[in-house]
Amino acid sequence: MTAAAKKVAVIGASGFAGGELLRFLLSHPGIEVVLAASSSGSGAALSDTHPALRGLTNLSLDKVPSPGAWPQLDLVFLCLPHGASRDLVPTLPAEAKVIDLGGDFRLQDAAAFASFYGCEPPPAALQTTFVYGLAEVAAAGEIAAARRIANPGCFASACILALAPLLERGLIEPRVIIDAKTGSSGSGAKPSASTQHAGRVNSLYAYKSYAHQHLPEIRQALAKLAPGWGEELVLQAHSTPLVRGIFATVYAQLKPGISIAVVDAAFHEYYAAQPFIRLADHSSPNTNWSRGSNFVDIGWVSQGRELTVFASLDNLGKGAAGQAVQNMNLMFGLPQTTGLWHAGGVI
């Protein structure tokens, strides 16, 4: 580890997102992980919780430090349940940058936050210190200049990236329906009736109809590209037997006179400089392509004015930990791909 390595902490290190984040960070050439902590931290070896990290680190899984007891840090990652980051951020070292992988700081509308998350929103003065961290649609330099980042949600990332080129050029009508499917790891590491293997392996069902917390997040991000857009968007989430992966199918209607060639150009030109976006053109991607990686695969097909866009990503990769590392790279002036440039699973 070089003297110039940035010192980071992972809070919520016992969960799936925290473990995946550590997997990326421990092989990152510019980073030193100096603290892995959780509310259940006992001081035992981190590899006891995440056996895949054996041989990669001697870190222990510790308790979250009390105010004033934090080590010297350049950045803190928060991988916590909704509502927890809101209370922890004010106690963090003032000099440390922050990336929150939870939902506490994604929404600017306090009423929408309370309605969709079911808990008290963060104070406005705190929420406004966070920048929404989806690099592919962020304003140039916005993430690099930020000290605090709200990492996007997994469904939101797939849906926003599927729609952004179309809205930026005004190619589709406002009525959009999204059928989005997720793997069980998106529910977190804590077992429940809906996530344990016996209940999930042969199961497929819809949940949070018209009430998923990523719906206002999608609307908020896309309204920046097309002011006033998003009220007619419908998001329906589905639980699937997958362990990892997000697959979003977006149904839209092209405006009169818009050809598929115009759509092709919109996607290719919008994402030409984005290293983690891979375009499948007139076909469907597969969740296996991005599994374990930070890549997003996008395809599209059309019939007349009817357009269907497919977006696939790993909910623990680009949907959480990978995206957080991508944002960290930008904040530290590193290439976006540093520590992330590897393929997904072959099968």
N, C-alpha and C positions, 0 to 999 in steps of 0.2 A: 504494500500500500504506500503510495507516494505521500510526501508531506503536504501536497496540494489537494489531497482527497477531501471531499466535502463530508462532514460528519452528520449523519442522519439518525433519527429515531423512528421506530414503527410502534405506534400505540394501537392496541387491538391486534397484537401479533399472533394470538392463538386461533383466530378465525381463518376461513378459507382465503379471503382477500388479503389478510395480513400475511399468511403463509406464502401465497403466490407472489406478493410484493417482495418478501424476503428472498425468494428464489431468484427474482430478477436482480435485486440489489447486491446480493452476495457475489455475483459474477460481473458486476458493473465496474469498469476500469477506473472511474473517477469518484467512487463512493466508499465510505467506511461506515458500516452500521455499528453504532456504539451503544444502542439501547433497543431492546425488544421487550415490550411490556404489555400487560393486560390486567384487567381487574382481578383475574384469577391467578396472576403470576405468583409462583411459589419459590422462585430462585433455582428450580431444577433446570437441567439442560434444555435448551430450546429444541434440540433434536428429539427429545422425548415427546414433545407435542407434534412436531413435524419431522418424522423419521427420514423423509426425503432429503433433509438438509444435513444429515450425518456426514461428517468429513468435510463439510464446507464452512462450519463455524463452531466456535467454542462459546458462543453467547448463551446466557441463561434467559429464561422467561421470567422477568421481574414484575413487581408491582409498579403501577404508574407513580412516578415521583410526586412528592408534595411540592407546592409552590416554594421556590428558592432552592430546591434540591436537585434541579435538573443539571445534567452535564452540559458542557459547551456543545452547542449544536448549530448547524447551518440550516437544517430543515427538519420539520416534524411531519410525519405522515399519520393521519388519523383514520383508523379503520374501525369505526365504532357504530353502535346502533343509533338510529335516529333520535335526536334530542341530547345525546351525550357530548358531541363536539361543541354544541352551543355553550355548554357550561365550562368545558375544559379550555377552550381557546384563550379566554382572558387570563388564565393562569400560566400560560406557556412563556418561555423566555422571550423577551421582547425582540432580541436580535435574530431569532429563528424564523425562517419562512415556514409556511404551513400549506399542506395539501390535504384537504378533507375528502376522503372517499365516500363519506356518507351524504345524506341529503340535506343537512341542516342549512346550508348556505346557497343552495342552487336556485331557489325561487326568490324573486324580488318582491313579489306580492305577498304580504303577511297574511292576508285573509285566505288566499289560495293555499298557503303553506298549512295553516291551521285546519282547513277543510280536508285536504288530501293526506296530510301526515298525521292528523289527529293529535297533535301536541302543540305546545306554545312555540311560536316562531322566535328566532333570535332577535335581539334588539336591532332596530334599523341601523343604528350607528355601527354595529358590528357586522351586520350582513353586507353593508355597502363596501366593506374593506376587502371583500372576496370577488375575484374575477372568475367567470364561468370558463372552465378549461377544456374546451373542445377545439384543438389546434386547427383542424381543417376548416372551421368556419369562423374562427376568432379574427378580430381585426389585427392587422400586421403589428407585431411587437407587443400586443396587449398582454399575452401570457409572460413573455420575457421580462416585462417591466413590473409584473405583479409580485407582491410579497405573500399573498394568500390566494389559493386556488380552490374553487369548488369543483371537484372532479365530477363529470357527468355520470348519470345513471346508465345502466347497460342497455335497457330498452331505448332510452332516449338517444343514446349514441347511434344505434343502428337506424332509428327512424329519422333523425335529423340528417344523417349523412345520405340516406336514401332520397331525401326530398330537397336538400339544399340547392343543388344545381338547377332544379326545375323551378323553384321559387325565385331564385336570384335572377332568372331570365323571364319570369312570368309566363311559364309554358302551360300551367295546368289550372283547372277550375278549382274553386275553394273547397268543394266537397271531396274529402279524402278518407278512406277507411283503411286502417292498419290491423292486420291479423299477425300478432307477434307471439312467438313461442320461446320458452326458456327451459334450461336445464335445472336440475334440483339444487346445484351448488349456489344458485342465486338466492336461495332462502337462508344461507348461512350454515355454519357448522353445528349449531345447537339442534339436536334432533327434535322432530315433531311428527305428528301423525301424517302430515302431508309431504314430508321429505324423507322418511325412512324408506329403505329399499323395498320392503314388502308392499308398501302402499303405493309406491311410485312406479315400479318397474313395468307394470302393465296398464298404467293409468294415463289418461289424457283428459284434461278438463279446463274450462275457462274460469277465470277469477277476476275480481275487482272490476266488473263491468261498469264503464263510465266513471270509474273512481280510482284508477291507478295513479299513483303519485308521480309517475313520469309523464302523464298527459299534460299538465300545465308547464312542465319543464320543456317539452317538445314545442308547445305553442309559444312559449316565451322566446326560445332560441330562434324559431323560424319567423316570428313576427319582426325580428331585427332585419331579416332579409327581405321581407315583404310586409311592411307595416299594415296592421289591421287583419292579417291573415291568421287563421287557425281555429276560429270558433266552430267551424263545421268539421273539424277533424275528429274522427272516432278511433280510439285505441282499444282493442280487445286483446288482453294477455291470456296465454294458455300455458299450463304446466304440462311438460312432456316427460317421457322416460329418459331423456338425455341427462347426463351429469353436468356437462359443460356445453355452453353454446346459446346464442340468440339467433333466431331466424325470423326476420320481419318481412311480411308480404304486404306491399303498399298498393292499394287500388286507387287510381286517379283517372281523370278524364282530361285529355289534352284540349287546349283551347282551339277553336276553329282555325284551320289553316296551318297548324303545327304538324310537321312530318316527323317520322321516326329519325330521319337524318339530322334534324334539328336537335332532337333529344340526345342522339349519339354525340353530337358536337358539344352539347352542354356538359355532359358527364366528363368527357375526355379533356375538355379545356379547363373545367373547374378544378379537376383533381390532378392536372398534369404535373404539378410540383409537390404532390403529397405522397411521401414514400410508403405510407401504410395503407393506401387505398388501391385495391386491385379490381379492375373492371372485367367482368365476364361478358359484357355486351349483351347479345340477344340470347341469353341462357341463364339458368339458375345456378348460383353457387351452392356449396355444400358445407355444413358446419365443420366437417373434418379438416377442411382446408386451413382454417384459422385456429383450430384447437391448440391451446398452449402458446399462442403468439399474440402479437399486437396488430395483426392485419385485419382489414375489413374487406370482404368480397361483395361486390355489388353487380347485379345483372338486371336486365329489363327486357320485356317483350311487349308487343302491342298488337292490337287488332282495331283498325279504324282509329277512332279517337280514344279508345280504351287503352290505358297504359298500366302495366303491372311492374313494379320495381321490387327486387329481392335484395335484402342486405343481411349478411351473416357475419358474426364475430364471436369471439370467446368472451363470455360474460365475466370471467375472472381476468382476462387479458385486456383487450381494448375496452371492455366494459368496466374495468376496475383498475387492477394493479398495473397492467401495461400502460394504460393511459396516464396513470399517475407518474410513472417513470418518464414517459414522453414529456409531460408537463414539467417535471423536475429538470430534465435536460434543457428545455427552453429557458427556464428560470436561471440556470447556471451557465448559460451561453454555450452549451454543448450541442452537437448535432442531434436532431430528434431521435435518430436511430441508435444512438450509443447504448449498448447493453440490451438492445431489443431486436437486433437484426438477425433473426432466425426464423425458420419456417415453422408452420404448424405441424400437426400430426399427419403421418402418411395414411393411417387408417383411423 
